[in-house]
Amino acid sequence: MRALLVDPDAPGSLRLSTAAEPEPAPHELLIDVTHISLNRGEVQFAGRRPPGTVHGYDAAGVVARAAANGSGPAVGTRVAAFGAGAWAERMAVDTTAVAEVPDGVDPADAAALPMAGVTALRTLRARDILGRRVLITGAAGGVGRYAVQLAALGGARVIASVGSAARAAGLRELGAHQVVSGLDGIDRPVDLILDTVGGPQLAAAWELLAPGGVVQNIGWASDEPAVFAPYSLFSIGPAKTMSTFGDVREVGPDLATLLGLVAAGRLSPEIDWRGPWERIDEAARELLDRRIAGKAVLDL
């Protein structure tokens, strides 16, 4: 089968080549993949994986072989999936990591959801956000644009932070109440920060956190470390906390929730770049250069 393989010498460390067919375990189904989506971190760190690895995690397609243990959807079902080795003509994936694509939902839109959408959903669901001030950094990216929409749906007062004014387009329409460049213009404490930037901005954002507030660090676009001044992590009153988040186990039910929101017209997949997977070099370059606002999807 054809697949996108890790190749440290290729642009974006990925090349379209051939790989062995996957062999599903009893709890896995086999999908004929029709669309895949790229996440910037996957492309950025592809070269760290062993050469020849079938890369990627986000896909949509049709069930070609049901799981041998009887779990999961039947042959012919349209599904979105999250699992290793997704960027190939066929992928084997655990039945707990797939969700049926509702009628009327474009499979390209479904492919754009798994990693970024589930990350945004789970980080927000972990907190009571109704009426809270929620700051989302890197809001123009794939996770950020989902987070803006989901936080607004959850009743939060959403502050979307972007790296430049040009990246702010469309965020108010998605539900942001305030759009800022960096942290400029935020004049009141915030209750929750979903941080995808890291670096010096993370340390500065910490200073904006209200007593009892939480920072969820879910990405690190910066090339620099975050340096906290002495005693800056100490505060009087309810504890301020910071944690990382990367729980992508058994994402099927959450993926189904996101697909339902898309089907109802309440969530936009925000695909900013789409093309055939033969254009992987171009897509990778656009992602790495931060010229894509939202998601990049490739058609097989």
C-alpha positions in Angstrom: 0.0 0.0 0.0 1.0 3.6 -0.4 1.8 5.5 2.8 3.5 8.6 4.2 6.8 7.4 5.7 9.3 9.1 7.9 12.3 10.1 6.0 14.7 12.6 7.7 16.1 13.6 4.3 12.8 14.6 2.8 11.1 18.0 3.2 9.1 17.9 6.5 10.8 14.5 7.1 8.0 12.8 5.2 7.7 11.1 1.8 5.0 9.3 -0.1 6.2 5.7 -0.7 5.0 2.1 -0.1 4.7 0.1 3.2 3.6 -3.3 4.3 -0.2 -3.9 4.8 -1.3 -3.6 8.5 -2.3 -6.7 10.3 -5.2 -5.9 12.6 -5.3 -7.4 16.1 -8.6 -9.0 17.3 -9.7 -5.8 18.8 -8.9 -3.7 15.8 -10.7 -3.0 12.5 -9.2 -2.3 9.1 -10.1 1.0 7.4 -9.8 2.0 3.8 -8.5 5.6 4.4 -9.9 8.3 2.2 -8.7 11.5 4.0 -6.0 12.3 6.6 -5.3 15.5 8.5 -1.9 16.9 9.6 -1.0 18.4 13.0 1.9 20.8 13.1 3.6 18.9 15.9 3.4 15.6 14.0 5.2 17.2 11.1 7.7 19.2 13.2 8.9 16.1 15.1 8.4 13.4 12.3 12.2 13.2 11.9 12.6 11.9 15.5 10.8 8.7 14.6 12.5 5.7 13.0 13.0 6.0 9.3 10.4 4.1 7.4 7.7 4.5 10.0 4.1 5.0 8.7 3.4 8.3 10.4 0.2 10.2 11.5 -2.8 9.7 13.7 -5.9 11.4 12.1 -7.9 9.7 9.4 -11.3 9.1 8.0 -12.5 6.3 5.7 -14.6 3.2 5.4 -14.4 0.0 7.4 -13.0 -2.7 5.2 -12.7 -5.4 7.8 -14.6 -5.6 11.1 -12.8 -6.4 14.3 -12.5 -10.2 14.9 -13.7 -9.9 18.5 -17.1 -8.5 17.3 -16.6 -5.0 18.7 -16.9 -1.8 16.7 -18.7 -0.8 13.5 -19.5 -3.1 10.6 -17.9 -3.3 7.2 -18.9 -0.4 5.0 -19.4 2.1 7.9 -18.0 5.5 7.4 -15.7 6.3 10.3 -13.3 8.8 11.7 -10.3 7.3 13.6 -7.4 8.2 15.8 -4.4 5.8 15.9 -0.8 5.3 14.9 -0.1 4.7 11.2 -3.1 6.7 10.0 -1.4 8.3 7.0 -1.7 5.3 4.7 -4.2 3.7 2.3 -5.2 1.3 5.0 -4.9 1.5 8.8 -5.6 -0.9 11.7 -7.1 0.9 14.7 -8.6 -0.1 18.0 -12.4 -0.1 17.9 -12.5 2.2 21.0 -10.7 4.9 18.9 -13.3 5.2 16.0 -16.7 6.9 15.6 -19.2 6.7 12.9 -19.4 9.7 10.6 -23.0 11.0 10.5 -24.9 11.4 7.2 -24.2 14.8 5.7 -20.7 15.2 7.2 -17.9 15.4 4.7 -15.2 12.8 5.5 -12.6 15.5 5.0 -14.2 17.4 7.9 -14.3 14.2 10.0 -10.6 13.6 9.4 -9.8 17.1 10.7 -11.3 16.3 14.2 -9.5 13.5 16.1 -6.3 14.8 17.7 -6.9 18.6 17.8 -10.7 18.3 18.5 -10.4 15.7 21.2 -7.6 17.6 22.9 -9.7 20.8 23.0 -12.8 19.0 24.2 -11.1 17.1 27.0 -9.1 20.0 28.4 -12.2 22.1 28.5 -14.5 19.4 29.9 -12.1 18.9 32.9 -13.1 22.4 34.2 -16.3 24.3 35.0 -16.1 27.0 32.3 -19.7 28.4 32.4 -19.3 32.1 33.0 -15.5 31.8 33.4 -12.8 33.8 31.6 -10.9 31.4 29.4 -7.7 32.4 27.6 -6.7 30.3 24.6 -3.1 30.9 23.3 -2.2 29.9 19.8 -5.9 30.3 19.0 -5.4 30.4 15.3 -4.1 26.8 15.2 -5.9 23.6 14.9 -6.4 23.0 18.6 -7.0 26.7 19.2 -9.8 27.1 16.8 -11.7 24.1 18.2 -11.0 25.3 21.7 -12.5 28.8 20.9 -15.7 27.2 19.6 -16.1 24.6 22.4 -15.4 27.1 25.1 -18.0 29.5 23.7 -20.5 26.7 23.5 -19.7 25.9 27.1 -20.7 29.4 28.2 -17.1 30.8 28.8 -15.9 34.3 28.2 -13.3 33.5 25.5 -10.1 35.4 25.0 -8.2 34.3 21.9 -4.5 35.1 21.7 -2.7 35.0 18.4 0.8 35.6 17.2 0.0 38.4 14.8 -3.0 40.5 13.7 -3.1 38.6 10.4 -3.8 35.3 12.4 -6.9 36.8 14.1 -9.2 36.4 11.1 -12.4 34.6 11.8 -11.9 34.0 15.5 -14.7 36.4 16.6 -17.1 34.6 14.3 -16.1 31.3 16.0 -17.1 32.7 19.4 -14.1 34.7 20.8 -15.3 37.7 22.8 -11.8 39.3 22.7 -8.9 38.7 20.3 -5.4 39.9 21.3 -1.9 39.7 19.9 0.2 38.0 22.4 -1.2 39.0 25.8 -1.6 42.7 25.0 -4.9 44.1 26.2 -5.8 41.5 28.8 -6.5 43.7 31.8 -8.3 41.3 34.1 -7.3 37.9 35.6 -8.4 34.8 33.8 -9.7 31.5 35.3 -8.4 29.0 32.8 -5.6 29.1 30.2 -5.3 26.6 27.4 -1.7 27.1 26.3 -0.3 25.9 23.0 2.6 28.3 22.8 4.9 27.7 25.8 8.1 29.6 26.2 8.2 33.2 27.6 4.5 33.7 26.9 3.6 30.8 29.2 5.5 32.5 32.1 3.8 35.8 31.3 0.3 34.2 31.0 0.8 32.6 34.5 0.8 36.1 35.9 -2.7 36.7 34.5 -4.1 33.6 36.2 -6.7 34.3 39.0 -6.4 32.6 42.4 -7.8 29.1 42.0 -7.1 29.2 38.3 -5.6 26.5 36.1 -3.1 26.5 33.2 -3.4 23.5 30.9 -0.2 23.2 28.7 -1.2 21.3 25.6 1.5 22.4 23.2 4.8 24.2 22.8 5.1 26.2 19.6 7.9 28.4 21.0 11.5 27.5 20.4 12.4 28.9 23.9 12.0 27.7 27.5 9.6 29.2 30.0 11.6 30.9 32.8 9.7 31.8 35.9 11.0 34.5 38.2 11.8 33.5 41.9 8.6 33.2 43.9 6.4 33.9 40.8 4.7 30.4 41.2 3.7 31.3 44.8 0.4 33.1 45.5 -1.8 33.7 48.5 -5.3 32.3 48.5 -6.8 29.4 46.5 -4.1 27.4 44.7 -3.1 28.2 41.2 -2.1 25.1 39.2 -0.4 24.2 36.0 -0.5 20.8 34.3 0.1 19.1 31.0 -2.5 17.3 29.0 -2.2 14.5 26.5 -4.8 11.9 27.3 -6.0 10.4 24.0 -7.1 7.0 25.3 -10.4 5.5 24.0 -11.4 8.6 22.1 -14.3 7.1 20.2 -17.1 8.6 22.4 -15.6 12.0 22.4 -15.0 11.8 18.7 -18.6 10.9 18.2 -19.6 14.0 20.3 -17.5 16.3 18.0 -19.0 14.7 14.9 -22.4 15.3 16.2 -21.7 18.9 16.8 -20.4 19.2 13.2 -23.5 17.5 11.9 -25.7 19.9 13.8 -23.8 22.9 12.4 -22.5 23.9 15.9 -18.8 23.2 15.3 -16.7 24.1 12.2 -13.7 21.8 11.3 -11.8 24.9 10.1 -10.0 23.4 7.2 -7.7 26.0 5.8 -5.6 23.9 3.4 -6.7 20.8 1.4 -5.2 18.9 -1.4 -4.0 15.5 -2.6 -1.5 13.7 -0.5 1.0 13.9 -3.4 1.4 17.5 -2.2 2.7 16.5 1.3 5.8 18.6 0.8 3.8 21.8 0.3 1.4 21.0 3.1 4.2 20.3 5.5 6.0 23.5 4.6 2.8 25.6 5.0 2.2 24.1 8.5 5.8 24.6 9.7 5.8 28.2 8.4 2.6 28.9 10.3 0.7 29.9 7.1 -2.2 27.6 7.9 -5.0 28.9 10.2 -6.7 25.8 11.4 -6.4 22.3 9.9 -4.6 20.8 6.8 -6.4 17.9 5.2 -5.0 15.6 2.5 -7.2 13.5 0.1 -5.9 10.0 -0.8 
